[in-house]
Amino acid sequence: MTTTGITVSLGVSTWDKGISSEEILIARADTALYRAKANGRNRVESWIASPPETLLNHD
């Protein structure tokens, strides 16, 4: 008997007020999917917006 391995990679995005169309939602999920595949497969990645630069500076 031969066994075949199956891997699952998922890309997740949520609807927020910055999304104006379904195409943007799908593009974000697609970006997350390819990140999951690049990071080793068998994982779930979510699309996260980069925070504004002002939030990154804690001076």
C-alpha beads as a LAMMPS data file, in Angstrom:
LAMMPS data file: protein, C-alpha beads

59 atoms
58 bonds

1 atom types
1 bond types

-500.0 500.0 xlo xhi
-500.0 500.0 ylo yhi
-500.0 500.0 zlo zhi

Masses

1 110.0

Atoms # bond

1 1 1 0.000 0.000 0.000
2 1 1 1.307 3.429 -0.953
3 1 1 0.560 6.420 1.210
4 1 1 0.419 9.905 -0.169
5 1 1 1.109 12.932 1.993
6 1 1 -1.247 15.853 1.905
7 1 1 -0.308 19.344 2.969
8 1 1 -2.670 22.202 3.714
9 1 1 -1.757 25.854 3.521
10 1 1 -4.321 28.556 4.219
11 1 1 -4.351 32.293 3.691
12 1 1 -6.804 34.294 5.790
13 1 1 -7.999 37.869 5.523
14 1 1 -10.806 39.678 7.296
15 1 1 -13.092 42.398 6.039
16 1 1 -12.254 45.780 7.533
17 1 1 -13.105 49.376 6.729
18 1 1 -9.989 49.657 4.535
19 1 1 -11.420 47.185 2.008
20 1 1 -13.529 48.641 -0.759
21 1 1 -14.104 45.477 -2.814
22 1 1 -14.106 41.695 -2.716
23 1 1 -11.083 41.710 -5.010
24 1 1 -8.984 43.398 -2.317
25 1 1 -10.123 40.854 0.273
26 1 1 -9.193 37.978 -2.042
27 1 1 -5.844 39.553 -2.954
28 1 1 -4.964 39.870 0.739
29 1 1 -5.907 36.245 1.416
30 1 1 -3.894 35.186 -1.637
31 1 1 -0.847 37.070 -0.332
32 1 1 -1.217 35.298 3.010
33 1 1 -1.568 31.931 1.241
34 1 1 1.692 32.354 -0.642
35 1 1 3.395 33.444 2.596
36 1 1 2.153 30.209 4.228
37 1 1 3.600 28.160 1.384
38 1 1 6.912 30.037 1.535
39 1 1 7.164 29.526 5.305
40 1 1 7.016 25.755 5.149
41 1 1 3.485 24.716 4.182
42 1 1 1.065 22.985 6.531
43 1 1 0.299 26.290 8.168
44 1 1 -2.162 29.158 8.312
45 1 1 -1.087 32.748 7.681
46 1 1 -3.231 35.836 7.973
47 1 1 -2.915 39.095 6.123
48 1 1 -1.859 41.855 8.489
49 1 1 -1.642 45.476 7.429
50 1 1 1.579 47.255 8.221
51 1 1 1.060 49.737 11.037
52 1 1 1.553 53.411 10.178
53 1 1 5.111 54.637 10.742
54 1 1 3.945 56.890 13.528
55 1 1 2.983 53.826 15.562
56 1 1 6.427 52.325 15.079
57 1 1 8.335 55.291 16.518
58 1 1 8.283 55.180 20.309
59 1 1 10.730 58.075 20.891

Bonds

1 1 1 2
2 1 2 3
3 1 3 4
4 1 4 5
5 1 5 6
6 1 6 7
7 1 7 8
8 1 8 9
9 1 9 10
10 1 10 11
11 1 11 12
12 1 12 13
13 1 13 14
14 1 14 15
15 1 15 16
16 1 16 17
17 1 17 18
18 1 18 19
19 1 19 20
20 1 20 21
21 1 21 22
22 1 22 23
23 1 23 24
24 1 24 25
25 1 25 26
26 1 26 27
27 1 27 28
28 1 28 29
29 1 29 30
30 1 30 31
31 1 31 32
32 1 32 33
33 1 33 34
34 1 34 35
35 1 35 36
36 1 36 37
37 1 37 38
38 1 38 39
39 1 39 40
40 1 40 41
41 1 41 42
42 1 42 43
43 1 43 44
44 1 44 45
45 1 45 46
46 1 46 47
47 1 47 48
48 1 48 49
49 1 49 50
50 1 50 51
51 1 51 52
52 1 52 53
53 1 53 54
54 1 54 55
55 1 55 56
56 1 56 57
57 1 57 58
58 1 58 59
